[in-house]
Amino acid sequence: MEKATLKAQKRDGKIGGKNLLRAGIIPAVIYNHGKSENIQIFEKDTRKLFAHGISESRLIDLDIDGKIEQVFVKDYQSHPVNEMVQHLDFYRVSQDEKLRTRIAVHVEGKPEGVKNGGVLEIFLTEVPYETYPRHLTEFLTIDISHLDIGGSIHVSDVQLPPESKILMDPQTVICHVTHAAKEEEAAPAAAAAPAAGAAPAAAAKAEPAKK
């Protein structure tokens, strides 16, 4: 997985966040195991980072005054109107320590069951995940082209990198192919015409089809 790079500087915690933001600088913090460090990043560099997408499974090489720290974005705050990032929380990664994060699940291929008229239903698009940083990927890919109608992919079916684990019940269903719902048969089009001189029948009230 291609890593992002970002430059940062150590920050004096006495300087208010509003003053930094007015100067085009985003306050941030790095933490791990109860320890934290205040840093700051230029807003223009933050925009570039977010333009390429961020997630807890995307590692970032953070250059802090020439020292490289490997991190990922754990959380961030943005302005409610202009959506500009106002604060970033980074989690410091240790290469010899497993990390717990969330990772996206991508399915690929057209299931055989869909080709035969079935419908694909996807229940999970991301999962809680544990692995070493060296094995971290941006997403997990699952080939579903073999699925026929009635077939399912469970957590236990996903092929994972070494020393990695999805933190869910192995029998949890990620997706399956089911029969397409049959449309309800239409009611008879019209009743017989009323006898001559008889009052017309009251019109039947239309109701939405039950799904």
C-alpha positions in Angstrom: 0.0 0.0 0.0 1.3 3.4 -0.9 1.9 5.5 2.2 1.1 9.2 2.4 3.7 11.7 3.6 3.0 14.8 5.6 5.3 17.5 7.2 4.7 18.8 10.7 6.4 20.9 13.4 6.3 20.6 17.2 3.7 23.0 18.7 3.8 25.2 21.7 0.6 24.2 23.6 0.2 27.7 24.9 -0.7 29.1 21.5 -4.5 29.1 21.0 -6.0 27.0 18.2 -7.9 30.0 16.8 -4.7 31.9 16.3 -3.1 29.0 14.5 -6.2 28.5 12.2 -6.1 32.2 11.3 -2.5 31.7 10.2 -3.4 28.7 8.0 -2.0 26.2 10.5 -3.9 23.1 11.8 -3.3 22.1 15.5 -2.8 18.3 16.0 -1.8 15.8 18.5 -0.1 12.4 18.3 -0.8 9.8 21.0 -0.1 6.2 21.9 -0.2 4.4 25.3 -1.3 7.5 27.2 1.5 9.7 25.9 0.7 12.6 23.6 2.7 15.2 21.7 1.4 18.6 20.3 2.2 19.3 16.7 1.0 21.6 13.9 0.5 21.2 10.1 0.0 23.7 7.3 -3.6 23.7 6.2 -2.7 23.4 2.5 -0.8 20.1 3.3 -3.8 18.8 5.2 -6.1 19.6 2.2 -3.8 17.5 0.0 -3.9 14.6 2.5 -7.7 14.6 2.6 -8.0 15.0 -1.2 -6.5 11.5 -1.5 -8.7 10.0 1.2 -8.0 9.1 4.8 -8.9 6.1 6.9 -7.6 4.3 9.9 -6.0 1.7 7.5 -4.0 4.3 5.6 -0.5 4.8 7.1 1.2 8.2 7.0 4.9 9.0 7.2 4.8 12.1 9.4 7.9 14.2 9.1 8.2 16.2 12.4 11.1 18.6 12.1 13.1 15.9 10.2 12.1 12.9 12.3 9.8 10.4 10.7 6.9 9.0 12.7 4.5 6.4 11.3 0.9 7.3 12.1 -2.7 7.1 11.0 -5.6 9.6 11.4 -7.6 8.4 14.4 -10.0 11.4 14.4 -10.5 14.9 13.2 -12.7 18.0 13.7 -14.0 20.2 10.9 -15.8 23.5 10.7 -19.6 22.9 10.5 -20.1 25.3 7.6 -17.0 25.4 5.4 -15.8 21.9 6.4 -12.2 23.0 6.8 -10.3 20.7 9.1 -9.7 22.4 12.5 -7.9 19.7 14.5 -6.3 16.3 13.9 -5.7 13.3 16.1 -2.9 10.9 15.0 -2.2 7.5 16.4 1.5 6.6 16.6 2.3 3.2 15.1 4.9 0.8 16.5 6.2 -1.8 14.0 6.5 -4.6 16.6 3.1 -4.0 18.1 -0.3 -5.1 16.6 -2.7 -2.3 16.1 -6.5 -2.4 16.1 -8.3 -0.4 13.5 -11.2 -0.5 11.0 -10.6 -1.6 7.4 -12.9 -1.3 4.3 -14.2 -4.4 2.6 -14.4 -4.3 -1.2 -16.2 -7.0 -3.3 -15.2 -7.7 -6.9 -16.7 -9.8 -9.7 -20.3 -10.4 -10.7 -21.8 -13.4 -8.9 -23.2 -16.3 -10.9 -26.4 -16.0 -9.0 -26.9 -12.4 -10.1 -26.4 -13.5 -13.7 -29.2 -16.0 -13.1 -31.6 -13.4 -11.8 -30.6 -13.2 -8.1 -29.8 -10.2 -6.1 -26.6 -9.4 -4.2 -27.0 -8.1 -0.7 -24.0 -6.6 1.1 -24.2 -6.3 4.9 -20.7 -5.1 5.8 -18.5 -2.5 4.1 -15.9 -2.3 6.8 -14.8 -4.5 9.7 -12.8 -4.1 12.9 -9.3 -5.5 12.3 -6.1 -6.4 14.1 -2.7 -6.7 12.4 0.9 -5.6 12.4 1.6 -2.3 10.5 3.8 -4.2 8.0 0.7 -6.2 6.9 -1.8 -3.4 6.9 -3.6 -2.8 3.6 -6.0 0.0 2.7 -8.9 -2.5 2.2 -9.7 -6.2 2.0 -10.8 -7.5 -1.4 -13.3 -10.4 -1.7 -13.9 -12.3 -5.0 -17.7 -13.0 -5.1 -17.9 -14.1 -8.8 -18.5 -17.8 -7.7 -21.5 -17.0 -5.5 -24.7 -18.7 -6.8 -28.2 -18.0 -5.5 -28.3 -18.9 -1.8 -24.5 -18.5 -1.5 -22.9 -16.4 1.2 -19.5 -15.0 2.2 -18.7 -15.2 5.9 -16.0 -13.5 7.9 -14.2 -16.9 8.1 -14.1 -17.0 4.2 -12.0 -13.9 3.9 -8.3 -14.5 3.0 -6.2 -12.3 5.3 -2.5 -11.3 5.3 -0.3 -13.1 7.8 -0.7 -12.4 11.5 -4.0 -10.6 10.9 -7.5 -11.1 12.3 -11.0 -9.7 11.8 -12.4 -9.0 15.2 -15.9 -10.4 14.6 -17.7 -13.7 14.9 -16.3 -15.9 12.1 -19.9 -16.8 11.1 -20.9 -13.2 10.5 -22.3 -12.8 7.0 -20.6 -10.1 4.8 -22.8 -10.6 1.8 -25.0 -13.1 0.1 -27.0 -13.7 -3.1 -30.7 -14.2 -2.7 -33.7 -14.7 -5.0 -35.2 -11.6 -6.5 -38.5 -10.6 -4.8 -41.5 -11.6 -6.9 -44.0 -8.9 -7.8 -47.5 -9.4 -6.5 -49.9 -10.5 -9.1 -52.1 -7.7 -10.3 -55.8 -7.8 -9.2 -58.4 -8.4 -11.9 -58.4 -5.4 -14.2 -62.1 -4.6 -14.0 -65.4 -5.9 -12.6 -68.3 -6.8 -14.8 -70.3 -3.8 -16.2 -73.4 -2.9 -14.0 -76.8 -3.8 -15.3 -78.7 -1.2 -17.2 -80.3 1.4 -14.8 -78.2 0.2 -11.8 -76.0 2.6 -9.8 -72.3 2.3 -10.7 -70.2 0.5 -8.0 -68.0 2.6 -5.8 -64.5 2.9 -7.0 -62.0 0.7 -5.2 -59.5 2.6 -3.1 -55.9 2.2 -4.3 -53.3 1.1 -1.7 -49.5 1.0 -2.1 -48.1 -2.4 -2.8 -46.6 -4.1 0.2 -43.0 -4.6 -0.1 
